[in-house]
């Protein structure tokens, strides 16, 4: 199959008219990457394009569209694994595993509401972005659930990494690198993922009126208990944030809420909720929200709905800051004060979503100074093209790590034909 | 020695005296060992069939010393083999005749226990169990529990991505490590990750974990610690057929239950273990499952009932449920002593380690039985059944001519069968030298080239632990080339964009 006959015209989003290579099978990917190498033309790799607004703006003028690679290769619920092609719609795969009472335990974030894009995206995008939701504190991230992958490197060669079993130490664990690499190492064509049983029930304890520091302490106490907390989030009181209907059960946004989730068989979740409520009594009396209502709240936290594109702060840049969890409260409080913005805490304080009033640099220097001070890192998840062009979207690394990371990248893609410049500012040229 | 190691470099061996002197200048006193008698304990690791005295042993006790030793070796073109406690079962720490053996045994300090962030920052020579002991007073533990946890070092655990009985529910080392300080072969010291849940940029910690000492030397590690579950109870379930036990494992998982541990033993393993520790194992069953449930009492009680019911529908013939910690520990005693127990009934044994999809357990066992007949060697099977990780123990007598070779061929056939059944060559012991030459069974040359290119990003001269993991060594310049023919790319006819 010559790459030329794969060309179609595609009107990508609002801005550019670009050539699209609509891939039909893994062989096409090889051909396209080899053509890209030969033509010294970098490719932008997309599924549904749901996350194209994330990362440094790229200097590519050809799209490699994997959305037609959308088959479920095999699903074996008793093995707790599913093998799917990279372009498979995440929504379809989620409902398939849901039908067997299973789930991706790392709760992949749906960035569509935050970015104002229409689609939940594909499995390939889910892994490439590696954005995990509230349960990361218990179940790990996307990197912990990717067991194997087939892909095409920037050498134009098809290779496989990992396997189809949960326990595997054969050779280097390349899957860890692929997860969260934003398509800069290889074009994944098929992945094998771990799935986990969906908990039979869930309870959320709600504490009200805590300031960020006290909430951080409450979450630290909860996560240091034996009660197997699977979500620990805090929404500070907010003057500007609009009411979010999905958080309706929680009442006014002017009152801070601290949320702690317990999942499992009903008797166990109830037992632990009671015990945790007792442990947290010094922080106030806890209200309990159950099952479906609880799930809705955690969906809102996962997808950062209070900062949704359609909301009151929808035009503000959004930072995703990861830090040592016990340092989160102080960091978030200072940042919100100094930048005049809004923050939401997840992962017991270890993940801070910060929406800050618009500035040409999205207040990058301030954000990074605060993050660096506690050994954390900050990524500019939402901002205009122009702002992202002027700011390091991913946290700048220390020289040694940056150089090593670049050598690692070159070991997969020496000619930088895959998503060139998406992770490092100034490397798109 | 059946496995060929890289040929010693005579030029390096000729400079041995000068090398020892230079290393002494970096690591003073007893930190450099060069007498044959004193180097004896370092000749082999847990894969004791293979022995090789190193050129010299160095035991630094600071990161600065590690950095200087590596920088010196890099500049002099000297190979380096890192070593933790030396418990590797795949020969990961087997020395090289012309190599420096770099022992991390003096890195024995826990640097920081941070309960608020639920992490421990430790030096690599600290044992796996010592980490759990250091935080036990506050109800915490470090989850991965390889059976050698009394002796094995956390640095070695990271190098091998060690597992253990509890990794079914709590993950392997890679799922429980957050950061490290690592010294590259150039002597450059790099810090990756820390107390945060994730690192920024590429997941370098993920690639270092399980890299078998080929990418760098780890001098500090940050691990996650967990609160101990409120309670734990175990069931011991016997089956008249192995197939029924395998079915039971699949159905428990299929029912949405992830036990803390789920282990299987076959009849020879049951008998050997029972004779050794008298755990009260039933002797008239073909397979025994030990299933541990942990969590709050109400949860454990409920899940025990469900598991018992599933076992009955799968045709269990015996079922005992622990009612006390002592009884639970007794159930485990036999399983945990299975290796030494088998050691009592055979002069030597080879411990294999492959993983298969859980559903293929009966088929894998049938194949192992056939191979046992073919090679005329006995085999006892213990499995981490919950995650399909097999540990067949092949019994042989090294003093009988040809038996060791036969046992190794038997083992290789088992691993080939694992790959054929959709599994992998190693679940938790690593490739090392043991499975190095089988890598082609699982990976194509292109797959292996990609892995070796990654090695080049860390160690372009191939000085760190050469001869392990990869069956053939390529020079990095060779691996970095595009497929160019006559000065042109391989697909000149493809139109330009």
Interface residues (C-beta under 8 A of the other chain):
Chain A: X2 X3 X4 X19 X31 X34 X35 X36 X37 X38 X39 X41 X61 X62 X76 X77 X78 X79 X80 X81 X101 X102 X136 X137 X140 X141 X143 X144 X153 X155 X156 X157 X158 X159 X160 X161 X163 X164 X165 X166 X167 X168 X169 X170 X171 X172 X173 X174 X175 X176 X177 X179 X180 X181 X185 X196 X197 X198 X200 X220 X223 X224 X225 X226 X227 X228 X264 X265 X267 X268 X271 X272 X275 X322 X323 X324 X325 X326 X327 X347 X350 X351 X375 X376 X377 X379 X394 X395 X397 X398 X400 X401 X402 X404 X405 X407 X408 X409 X410 X411 X412 X414 X415 X423
Chain B: X114 X115 X116 X117 X118 X119 X139 X160 X161 X163 X167 X168 X171 X172 X174 X175 X184 X188 X189 X190 X191 X192 X194 X195 X196 X197 X198 X199 X200 X201 X202 X203 X204 X205 X206 X207 X209 X210 X211 X227 X228 X229 X230 X250 X251 X253 X254 X256 X257 X258 X295 X296 X297 X298 X299 X302 X303 X355 X356 X357 X358 X359 X384 X387 X388 X389 X422 X423 X424 X425 X426 X427 X428 X429 X430 X431 X435 X439 X442 X443 X444 X446 X447 X448 X449 X450 X451 X453 X454 X455 X456 X457 X458 X469 X480 X482 X483 X489 X490 X491 X492 X493 X494 X495 X496 X497
